[in-house]
Amino acid sequence: MVPRMVSWWLVTLAWAAEIFYLSTSTFSGGFSQTLLAQLLDSLHLSVSPDTLDVLDTVVRKFAHLTEYAILALLLYGCFGGKDGFRWQLRVASWCVVAAAAYSLTDELHQVFSPGRHPSLIDCGIDTSGAAIAMLLVYGSSRVFCCDR
């Protein structure tokens, strides 16, 4: 049981470190927009600069949602490990709170990263991603668990 929990925590901490790294100036809006433009070009798709801006914003916000959904799922594995992914409201609530708190620290980190800008809207998106992940745990627990 202990090695399993250590594994959960190591993966969770690695994911949190990855989120921190993605908040550096290396991954600013210009970087993601360049990657998106290259992807569209490789697919032989041409879009206007305004459309590229909109697509870049959508991709970046979806990335926020996804990375914090994954963080919340990993936290759920850490805190609710003894019962697997059986629904536990208290654990799910703490996972959302912990993800939201980490999101705030991540946005604070961006204050000190050149080319990055903190945003409370991003914190809301991050927290929504964590909440959606917990709703998925709840739904899967309702569907796949026999002991209700």
N, C-alpha and C positions, 0 to 999 in steps of 0.2 A: 504494500500500500504506500509506504513512504517513497520508494523510487518513482512511483507513478505521480505522486504529488510534486516531487522535485522536477520531474519532466514537464508537468503542466506549468509550473512557475518559471522554469528556464525558457520555455517557448513564449510565454506571456511577456516576460521581461525583454526577450529578443524582439518581439513585435513592438513593444513600447519604444525600444531603442530605434527601430526602423521608422516609426512615426516621427520620432525626434529628428532623425536624419533627413527625412523627407521635408521637414520644416526649415531646412537650411537654405541659404541663398542659391545653392546648386539647383534646386528644384523650384525656382521662381516661375511666375506665369510665362515668361519668355521661353523658358526651357520646354514647358509642356506644350506651348503653342507651336514651337518649332517641330517637336515630335509629332504632333497631330497633323501639321502641314505635310510632313514627310510621309506619314501613313496615308493620308488622302492622295498624295501624289503617286505613291506606289500602287494605289488602287485605281489610278487614272481618273480621279475625281477632282473637279475644280470647283472651288467655292469662293465667294467674294470675301474680302477682309472682314466685313461685318459679320458674315455667317461664320467665319473661322473664329472670331471673338466669342460668339454665342456658343458654338460647339465646345470651345476650350473651357468656357465657364461651366457648362453642363458636365463635361468630363471631370473637371476639378472638383465640383461639388459632389458628384457621384463617388469620386475617390474618397472624399471626406466621410461620406455616409458609410461606405464599405469598410474603410480601415477601422473605424470605431465600432462597427458591427462585429468585426472579427475580434477586436480587443475585448468587447463585452462577452463574446462567446468563450474566449480564452479565460477571462476572469471567472466566468460561471464554472468552467472546468476546474479552476483552482479552488474556489470557495465551496462548490457543491459536489466536489469529487467523490465523497463517500457514497453518494446516491446517484452517481452518473449524471445524466441530464434529466432526471425526474424533476418536475416543476416544483420550485421553492420560491414563493413570492418574496420572502425576505432576502434571499440570495440574489434574485434577479434585481430587486430594488437597489441593493448595494452595488451591483455590477454597473447599473446605469449611473449611479452617483459617482462611482470611482472613474468611469469613463468620462463623465462630464468634468470632473475635477482635473483629470489629466488633459482634457481638451483645453481647459483654461490655462494650464501651465504651458501647453504647447503654443497657444496664441501669445502668451507672455514671451516665450522663447523667440517668437518671430519679431518682437520689438527690436531685438538685438541682432537680427539677421538681415544684412543688406539685401534690398530688393524684395523683402517680404513685408507684409502688412498684417497686423492682427485684426481679427474680425469676430465680433460677438455672433454674427450671423453664422459663421463657420462653426462656432461652439454649439449653436442650436442645431445645425445639421449633424455635427458629430454626436450630440446627445440623442438626436432622433435615430441615427444609425444604431446606437446602443440599445435604444428602446425597441426598435424593430427586431433586432436580434433576440431580445428577450421575449418578444411576442412569438417569434418563431420557435423558441424553446417551449413556450407554453403550448402552442398549437401542436407541435410534434409530440409533446408529452400527452396531450389529450388524445391524439390519434393512435399512438403506438404503445402507450402504457395500459396494462390490464387492471392495475390496482388504482381505482379512482376514488 
